[in-house]
Amino acid sequence: MERQEHMATQGLLVDNQNGQEFLLTTESRQRLKTHRLMVLQRINGEWQQLTGIQEEARRESLIAAFVDFFVDICRVLNSTNSELITPRATRSRRARAQGSSQSKLRSVL
């Protein structure tokens, strides 16, 4: 019997229409026994944490992209023949209303 490899998700990686990469991840606050969402952006090959209004706006967009991606996964899992499922735009309702372009979501292991 083949042994399954253990994998851990480090966050969710999203590319925007300009090719910028953002990572939505969590940070443990052990002292407070809580976690918080963090947004990182890859700049010149290095991950840098966004802060303030910039972080809040990106976090909302990243969560919306994740929810749309999750809905697509559910559509595939609930279909009788996943090969017949046609992809749909993964933009959130809010992003569609604002006219922004589609984001690509990837899981980062």
Summary of the structure (lengths in Angstrom):
residues: 109
radius of gyration: 16.2
end to end distance: 24.1
largest distance: 51.2
contacts: 238
relative contact order: 0.21
helix: 33%
strand: 30%
